[in-house]
Every structure is written in structure tokens, then in C-alpha cells.
Amino acid sequence: MGKISASDFKSIVELRKFGVLADVDPHRLPQKEGVIATPCADGDQMIDVFTRQVEYAAQAGHAPRPHMLALNGGALLIAEDSPLNKKLREDLVYIEHIKGGIMLKGMRTIVLYTHAPCGAAGLVKLSFVECIELLIKAKARISSEIPDAKVVCFCHIDRETDGKHKKNTYFVDEERWAEWQRKHPMEVEVA
């Protein structure tokens, strides 16, 4: 399992302070029918991601129905210009499985996930900021292809300090991200 780099940790702290990474409010997440979630397949994070998704439904007073679609890199695969799609067109696979989840389960809420540290992102040398950019692009693509779906973005963070892990999941606020981008235009170019 990798560790969050010093520069990525600095970005996480800054984005948290700026409000891009916000606390999840389960009552605002439409999940009465359940959610289609697209986390990374990372086995070190999946249990926490799944447990939190179940907790969010329970806190909002709904029966938990997370429909998990997990591939290495998670929602980062969905952005059309993702460097994770250089060899395979997993973006098309993901989109078809999301559409299938809608047809099979009647779920219209899609939760797109990224996480840090992410081994798949590390293989193509994506920074944390670039991962957030790809996550927002994935949302735009899904919203365009499935306009009647509610699409939200989450980011799961695993900070290791002195051998102990502290894990949190945050809502990625797209409006705050756009504002942050205006102040940091050169920092969000994805290779």
C-alpha cells in the first residue's frame, strides 16, 4: 500500500480548507432506491468505502443498497482523457455497467469515487489535484450520457501516521473546485 506524498498531502489540506473536500451530509444524498458506487477496487480501502456507504443510507433513514462497481482507478477511468485508459477502454465498460445498474436496480444516484493514495493513479504519475480534475470530468461525462441521473463525487482519504490509518470520505464540491481552479489554473492540467 502506498503513502500520500508530501505535495499531495499539502493539496488535500488546502482543498479541505477551501471547501472542495467537504463533510458528507447523508441526508442530502438521494439514496432511497440505493446508489451505484464506483470506487477503486483497492482491497485496503473497499471495506471502509462500503461500510461508509451503508452508514450514509442508514443515517438518512434508508435501507442500504450500495451497488458497487469497482475497477482499478475507480471513477478516474471514466474521464475521456484519463491516462488510465491508454491501453483499454475501461471507460466504456464502466459506463455500460452504470447503465446496467440503472436498468437492473432502478437506482438513479451515482456516486463517483477517487481515493488517496491510489496505486493506479500512481502508476501513471497523477497528482491528487489531477485525480480530482479527472473525477469532475467523469461527473460531466456521466451527467451528459445519463442526464436523468443524480451524480455526486466522493473522495476517500487514507492517511497513515506512525503506522496507524485514519480514513475519511469527503464530498467533492464542484462549485468550490471551479473557484479553486480559477485561483490555481496551472495546477490542474492532466497529462
Sequence and secondary structure as in RCSB ss.txt:
>XXXX:A:sequence
MGKISASDFKSIVELRKFGVLADVDPHRLPQKEGVIATPCADGDQMIDVFTRQVEYAAQAGHAPRPHMLALNGGA
LLIAEDSPLNKKLREDLVYIEHIKGGIMLKGMRTIVLYTHAPCGAAGLVKLSFVECIELLIKAKARISSEIPDAK
VVCFCHIDRETDGKHKKNTYFVDEERWAEWQRKHPMEVEVA
>XXXX:A:secstr
     HHHHHHHHHHHHHTSEEE  GGGS  TT EEEE B  TTTHHHHHHHHHHHHHHTT    EEE  BTTGG
GGTSTT GGGSSS HHHHHHHHHHHHHHHH   EEEEEEEES HHHHHTT  HHHHHHHHHHHHHHHHHHSTTSE
EEEEEEEEEEETTEEEEEEEEE HHHHHHHHHH GGGG   
